Amino acid sequence: MTAAPAIADENVPLNSGECKFGTDNIAETPWSLQRLLTNQLWANGMKGQGIRVGVIDTGIDDGNQQLKSAIGSGGKTFVHGKPTEDKVGHGTKVAGIIAARPIKGSGFFGIAPKATVIPFQQTSDEKAGTADSLAKAVDKAVAEGVDIINISQGTGADPRLLPTLERSIARANTRGILVVASAGNGGADGGEKNMYPAAYSNKYPNVLAVAASDRNNERAPFSQSGPFVQIAAPGVDMVSTVPDGGNCVDQGTSFSAPYVTGAAALLKAKHKDWSPQQLIWHLEQTAERVGKGRDNFIGWGVVDPVAALNDDTEPTAEPKPDKPANVADGSDIHPVAVTLGESPEERRARVSVYIVGGGLLAVGTVVGCAIALRDWRRKTS
């Protein structure tokens, strides 16, 4: 029997080990949140209340005050430990981006600060998760009736080696549960590669694959690209919560996915009857586009939570590329045929000038002669 492939987000430790647990809060509001108009994002008090988000990761540490009241009942560990302990810190950061509560002294808060996060711990500092343990965590989250599952992990293994994981994603689809998954951090070489479960977006309508974008809404250099990518979100210099309290900075598609998950939680709280497919279509349609349509780097664009919440149009189909602008990029300007020498139009114009000019000269000559003849007659008479 072949062992299940190991699960890892290929998440390079971009904080270089400088992120410490039990550290200070960061007072400044991070750039990824400065982009948001929170008075519009949370209009009418909609902050994700009533939405349960399953976070399949390294656990969610309840020692951080911004998360203690956000952690809901339930959850499970598939390794040694407790789901509310996180000795790695990865899951605590992911959960914070989704639902961290605002507190005095920290400029950081979650996108959906009244949503509930449920920890499903399938990776620890001592034991790496596998595709099979990830599948078990998905099944448990589905059984507990979560609304959304965030998976900031993945594997580049051949999908034929992942039958258990695929069946779990299929069951989540049957139960109408949205799965938001990170695209992976192996994109520095520019190559395209499928990362699962994110790449199931090509097969199951409940999976949303998220790439990482930078401050300019371009693909972060590490973000994995491919035809499975549907949308992007900030993933560079991301502030979030850490075990034992405080905030630190990290980056990766691991933190882009929960940014989208938070937006999806707000949207689901507002439109409880929308299916996962409709939530995905709407987030794609309202994303901030860089090009006219989708590409393999940032999908349909960078998620815009405010635009998604302000537009109540019920989606009925996937987005369509923008129509070409009339003159914006010169695409509608057609070249004029070049004629060497004098064109027929120019020749006709030249002949017309000659005819008119000749006529005027003739008239002038006749008039001049008539006047001269008249003056001569007067003198001779």
C-alpha positions as CSV (number, residue, x, y, z in Angstrom):
1,M,0.0,0.0,0.0
2,T,1.4,3.4,-1.0
3,A,1.7,5.9,1.7
4,A,-0.3,9.1,1.4
5,P,1.7,12.1,0.2
6,A,2.8,14.5,2.8
7,I,0.9,17.8,3.0
8,A,2.8,21.1,3.0
9,D,2.1,24.4,1.4
10,E,5.7,24.7,0.2
11,N,5.4,27.6,2.5
12,V,8.9,29.1,2.7
13,P,9.4,30.7,6.2
14,L,9.5,34.2,4.7
15,N,9.6,35.8,8.2
16,S,13.1,34.4,8.5
17,G,12.4,33.1,12.0
18,E,11.9,36.6,13.4
19,C,8.3,36.0,14.3
20,K,8.2,35.2,18.0
21,F,5.3,33.9,20.1
22,G,4.1,36.0,23.0
23,T,5.3,39.2,21.4
24,D,3.9,42.7,21.2
25,N,1.0,43.9,19.2
26,I,1.6,45.9,16.1
27,A,-0.1,49.2,16.5
28,E,-0.2,50.2,12.8
29,T,-2.9,49.0,10.6
30,P,-1.3,46.7,8.0
31,W,-1.5,47.7,4.3
32,S,-3.8,44.7,3.5
33,L,-6.4,46.2,5.8
34,Q,-5.8,49.8,4.8
35,R,-7.2,48.9,1.4
36,L,-10.6,48.3,3.0
37,L,-13.3,50.8,3.8
38,T,-14.6,49.1,7.0
39,N,-17.6,51.4,7.4
40,Q,-18.8,50.0,4.1
41,L,-17.5,46.5,4.6
42,W,-19.3,46.1,7.9
43,A,-22.3,48.2,7.0
44,N,-25.4,47.4,9.1
45,G,-23.3,45.5,11.6
46,M,-22.6,42.6,9.3
47,K,-19.3,41.2,10.5
48,G,-19.7,37.5,9.8
49,Q,-21.8,36.6,12.8
50,G,-23.4,33.2,12.6
51,I,-20.8,31.8,10.2
52,R,-18.6,28.9,11.3
53,V,-15.3,28.5,9.5
54,G,-13.3,25.3,9.8
55,V,-9.5,26.0,9.9
56,I,-7.6,22.9,8.9
57,D,-4.1,23.6,10.0
58,T,-1.7,23.4,12.9
59,G,-4.3,24.4,15.5
60,I,-5.5,27.8,16.8
61,D,-3.9,29.0,20.0
62,D,-6.4,30.3,22.5
63,G,-3.7,32.2,24.3
64,N,-4.0,35.1,21.9
65,Q,-6.7,37.6,23.2
66,Q,-7.7,38.5,19.7
67,L,-8.7,34.9,19.0
68,K,-9.9,33.5,22.4
69,S,-13.5,34.5,21.9
70,A,-13.4,33.7,18.2
71,I,-12.7,30.0,18.7
72,G,-15.9,27.9,18.6
73,S,-16.8,24.6,20.2
74,G,-15.9,21.4,18.4
75,G,-12.8,20.8,16.4
76,K,-10.4,17.9,16.7
77,T,-6.8,17.1,16.6
78,F,-5.4,14.3,14.4
79,V,-1.9,14.6,15.9
80,H,-0.7,14.6,19.5
81,G,-1.9,17.7,21.4
82,K,-5.0,19.9,21.6
83,P,-6.6,21.8,18.7
84,T,-6.5,25.0,20.8
85,E,-2.7,24.7,21.1
86,D,-0.5,25.7,18.2
87,K,3.3,25.2,18.6
88,V,3.9,26.0,15.0
89,G,1.9,29.3,14.8
90,H,0.8,28.8,11.2
91,G,-2.9,28.0,12.0
92,T,-3.1,30.8,14.5
93,K,-2.0,33.3,11.9
94,V,-4.5,31.9,9.4
95,A,-7.4,32.1,11.9
96,G,-6.5,35.7,12.8
97,I,-6.7,36.9,9.3
98,I,-10.2,35.4,9.1
99,A,-11.7,36.4,12.5
100,A,-9.4,38.2,14.9
101,R,-11.3,40.5,17.2
102,P,-10.1,44.2,17.3
103,I,-8.4,45.1,20.6
104,K,-6.8,48.3,21.9
105,G,-3.2,48.5,21.0
106,S,-3.3,46.5,17.8
107,G,-4.0,47.9,14.3
108,F,-4.7,44.4,13.1
109,F,-8.2,42.7,12.9
110,G,-9.8,40.0,11.0
111,I,-11.9,40.5,7.9
112,A,-14.9,38.9,9.5
113,P,-14.4,39.7,13.2
114,K,-17.6,38.1,14.5
115,A,-17.3,34.9,12.6
116,T,-16.4,31.7,14.5
117,V,-13.3,29.6,13.7
118,I,-13.1,25.9,14.5
119,P,-9.7,24.3,14.7
120,F,-9.0,21.0,13.0
121,Q,-5.4,20.3,13.8
122,Q,-3.8,17.8,11.4
123,T,-0.2,19.1,11.5
124,S,2.0,19.8,14.4
125,D,5.6,20.6,15.2
126,E,6.3,16.9,15.6
127,K,4.2,15.4,12.9
128,A,3.6,16.5,9.4
129,G,0.1,16.0,8.0
130,T,-0.6,13.7,5.0
131,A,-3.3,13.7,2.3
132,D,-5.2,11.1,4.3
133,S,-5.1,13.1,7.6
134,L,-6.2,16.2,5.7
135,A,-9.1,14.2,4.2
136,K,-10.1,13.1,7.7
137,A,-10.0,16.7,8.9
138,V,-12.3,17.7,6.0
139,D,-14.7,15.0,6.8
140,K,-14.8,16.0,10.4
141,A,-15.4,19.7,9.5
142,V,-18.2,18.6,7.2
143,A,-19.7,16.4,9.9
144,E,-19.7,19.4,12.3
145,G,-21.6,21.5,9.8
146,V,-19.2,24.3,9.2
147,D,-20.1,26.8,6.5
148,I,-16.7,27.3,5.0
149,I,-13.4,25.3,5.2
150,N,-10.0,27.1,4.9
151,I,-7.1,24.9,3.9
152,S,-3.8,26.8,3.7
153,Q,-1.8,23.6,2.9
154,G,-1.5,21.4,-0.1
155,T,0.5,18.8,-2.1
156,G,1.8,18.7,-5.6
157,A,1.4,14.9,-5.8
158,D,-0.2,13.1,-8.7
159,P,-4.0,13.3,-8.1
160,R,-4.2,9.6,-8.7
161,L,-2.5,9.2,-5.3
162,L,-5.1,11.3,-3.6
163,P,-8.4,9.4,-3.9
164,T,-9.2,9.8,-0.2
165,L,-8.7,13.5,-0.3
166,E,-10.8,13.9,-3.5
167,R,-13.7,11.9,-2.0
168,S,-13.7,14.2,1.0
169,I,-13.8,17.3,-1.2
170,A,-16.6,15.7,-3.1
171,R,-18.5,15.1,0.1
172,A,-18.1,18.7,1.1
173,N,-19.4,19.7,-2.3
174,T,-22.5,17.5,-1.8
175,R,-23.1,19.2,1.6
176,G,-22.8,22.7,0.1
177,I,-19.7,23.7,1.9
178,L,-17.2,26.2,0.4
179,V,-13.6,25.1,0.5
180,V,-11.0,27.9,0.2
181,A,-7.5,26.6,-0.5
182,S,-4.1,28.2,-1.0
183,A,-2.4,27.9,-4.4
184,G,1.0,27.2,-2.9
185,N,4.3,29.0,-2.8
186,G,6.3,27.2,-5.4
187,G,5.9,29.7,-8.2
188,A,9.3,31.4,-8.0
189,D,10.6,29.5,-11.0
190,G,7.7,30.7,-13.1
191,G,6.5,27.1,-13.8
192,E,2.9,26.0,-13.5
193,K,2.0,23.1,-11.3
194,N,-1.2,21.8,-9.8
195,M,-1.4,22.0,-6.0
196,Y,-4.2,20.0,-4.2
197,P,-6.8,20.5,-2.9
198,A,-6.7,24.0,-4.6
199,A,-6.5,22.4,-8.1
200,Y,-9.8,20.6,-7.5
201,S,-11.2,24.0,-8.5
202,N,-11.1,22.6,-12.0
203,K,-13.4,19.8,-11.1
204,Y,-15.6,20.7,-8.1
205,P,-17.7,23.9,-8.0
206,N,-17.2,24.4,-4.2
207,V,-13.4,24.9,-4.3
208,L,-11.9,28.3,-4.6
209,A,-8.1,28.4,-5.3
210,V,-6.3,31.5,-4.1
211,A,-3.0,33.0,-5.2
212,A,-1.0,35.7,-3.5
213,S,-0.8,39.3,-4.7
214,D,1.4,42.2,-3.7
215,R,0.8,45.9,-3.0
216,N,0.5,46.5,-6.8
217,N,-2.1,43.8,-7.3
218,E,0.4,41.7,-9.2
219,R,1.3,38.1,-8.5
220,A,3.7,37.8,-5.5
221,P,6.9,36.2,-6.9
222,F,6.5,33.0,-4.8
223,S,2.8,32.4,-5.7
224,Q,2.1,29.3,-7.6
225,S,0.5,29.9,-11.0
226,G,-1.6,27.6,-13.1
227,P,-5.0,27.1,-14.8
228,F,-6.6,26.2,-11.5
229,V,-6.0,29.7,-10.0
230,Q,-9.3,31.6,-9.6
231,I,-8.6,34.7,-7.6
232,A,-5.8,36.4,-5.6
233,A,-5.5,38.2,-2.3
234,P,-2.8,40.1,-0.4
235,G,-0.1,37.7,0.6
236,V,3.0,39.9,1.2
237,D,3.9,41.4,4.5
238,M,0.8,40.0,6.2
239,V,0.3,40.9,9.9
240,S,-1.6,38.4,12.0
241,T,-2.0,36.8,15.4
242,V,0.6,34.5,17.0
243,P,0.4,32.0,19.9
244,D,0.6,33.4,23.4
245,G,-0.4,36.8,22.2
246,G,0.8,39.6,19.9
247,N,1.2,40.1,16.2
248,C,3.9,39.4,13.7
249,V,4.5,39.6,9.9
250,D,4.6,36.7,7.5
251,Q,3.8,36.1,3.9
252,G,2.6,33.3,1.6
253,T,-0.5,32.1,-0.2
254,S,-1.3,30.5,3.2
255,F,-2.4,34.0,4.3
256,S,-4.0,35.0,1.1
257,A,-6.5,32.1,1.4
258,P,-7.9,33.3,4.8
259,Y,-8.2,36.8,3.5
260,V,-10.6,35.5,0.9
261,T,-12.2,33.2,3.5
262,G,-13.0,36.2,5.6
263,A,-14.6,38.0,2.6
264,A,-16.6,34.8,1.9
265,A,-17.8,34.6,5.5
266,L,-19.2,38.2,5.3
267,L,-20.8,37.4,2.0
268,K,-22.3,34.1,3.3
269,A,-23.7,35.9,6.4
270,K,-25.5,38.3,4.1
271,H,-26.7,35.8,1.5
272,K,-27.3,32.6,3.4
273,D,-29.1,30.9,0.5
274,W,-26.2,31.3,-2.0
275,S,-24.4,28.2,-3.0
276,P,-20.6,27.8,-2.8
277,Q,-20.6,28.2,-6.6
278,Q,-22.5,31.5,-6.4
279,L,-20.2,32.8,-3.7
280,I,-17.2,32.0,-5.9
281,W,-18.7,33.6,-9.0
282,H,-19.6,36.7,-7.0
283,L,-16.1,37.1,-5.5
284,E,-14.6,36.6,-9.0
285,Q,-16.9,39.0,-10.6
286,T,-16.3,41.8,-8.1
287,A,-12.6,41.3,-7.9
288,E,-10.3,44.1,-8.8
289,R,-9.1,43.2,-12.3
290,V,-5.7,44.0,-13.7
291,G,-6.4,42.6,-17.2
292,K,-9.6,42.2,-19.1
293,G,-10.2,38.6,-18.0
294,R,-8.7,35.7,-16.1
295,D,-5.1,34.6,-16.2
296,N,-3.1,31.9,-14.6
297,F,-1.3,34.2,-12.2
298,I,-4.1,36.0,-10.2
299,G,-7.2,34.4,-11.7
300,W,-10.0,37.0,-12.2
301,G,-8.2,39.6,-10.1
302,V,-7.6,40.6,-6.5
303,V,-10.5,40.0,-4.2
304,D,-12.4,43.2,-3.2
305,P,-14.4,42.5,-0.1
306,V,-16.1,45.9,-0.1
307,A,-17.2,45.6,-3.8
308,A,-18.5,42.1,-3.1
309,L,-20.6,43.2,-0.1
310,N,-21.9,46.3,-1.9
311,D,-23.2,44.4,-4.9
312,D,-26.3,42.3,-4.1
313,T,-26.7,41.0,-7.6
314,E,-27.3,37.3,-7.4
315,P,-24.8,35.5,-9.6
316,T,-26.1,33.1,-12.2
317,A,-23.0,32.3,-14.2
318,E,-19.2,32.6,-14.1
319,P,-17.7,36.0,-14.9
320,K,-17.0,37.2,-18.4
321,P,-14.0,39.1,-19.7
322,D,-14.3,42.9,-19.9
323,K,-15.2,44.3,-23.3
324,P,-12.4,46.0,-25.1
325,A,-12.2,49.7,-24.6
326,N,-12.7,51.9,-27.7
327,V,-9.3,53.7,-27.6
328,A,-7.8,53.0,-24.2
329,D,-5.1,50.6,-25.4
330,G,-5.1,51.2,-29.1
331,S,-6.6,47.8,-29.8
332,D,-9.4,49.3,-32.0
333,I,-7.0,51.4,-34.1
334,H,-6.6,49.9,-37.6
335,P,-3.6,50.7,-39.8
336,V,-4.3,52.8,-43.0
337,A,-3.1,51.4,-46.3
338,V,0.1,53.1,-47.5
339,T,0.2,54.3,-51.2
340,L,3.5,55.1,-52.7
341,G,3.4,58.3,-54.8
342,E,0.3,60.3,-55.5
343,S,-3.0,58.7,-54.6
344,P,-6.1,58.9,-56.9
345,E,-7.7,61.3,-54.4
346,E,-4.7,63.5,-54.4
347,R,-4.6,63.5,-58.2
348,R,-8.2,64.5,-58.5
349,A,-7.7,67.3,-56.0
350,R,-4.7,68.6,-57.9
351,V,-6.5,68.6,-61.2
352,S,-9.5,70.4,-59.6
353,V,-7.2,73.1,-58.3
354,Y,-5.7,73.5,-61.8
355,I,-9.1,73.8,-63.4
356,V,-10.5,76.3,-60.9
357,G,-7.3,78.3,-61.0
358,G,-7.2,78.3,-64.8
359,G,-10.8,79.4,-65.0
360,L,-10.2,82.3,-62.6
361,L,-7.1,83.3,-64.6
362,A,-9.1,83.3,-67.8
363,V,-11.9,85.4,-66.3
364,G,-9.2,87.8,-64.9
365,T,-7.7,88.1,-68.4
366,V,-11.0,88.8,-70.1
367,V,-11.9,91.4,-67.5
368,G,-8.5,93.1,-67.7
369,C,-8.7,93.3,-71.5
370,A,-12.2,94.7,-71.4
371,I,-11.1,97.5,-69.1
372,A,-8.0,98.3,-71.2
373,L,-10.1,98.5,-74.4
374,R,-12.6,100.8,-72.7
375,D,-9.8,103.2,-71.5
376,W,-8.2,103.2,-75.0
377,R,-11.6,104.1,-76.6
378,R,-12.0,107.0,-74.2
379,K,-8.7,108.4,-75.1
380,T,-9.0,108.1,-78.9
381,S,-12.5,109.6,-79.0
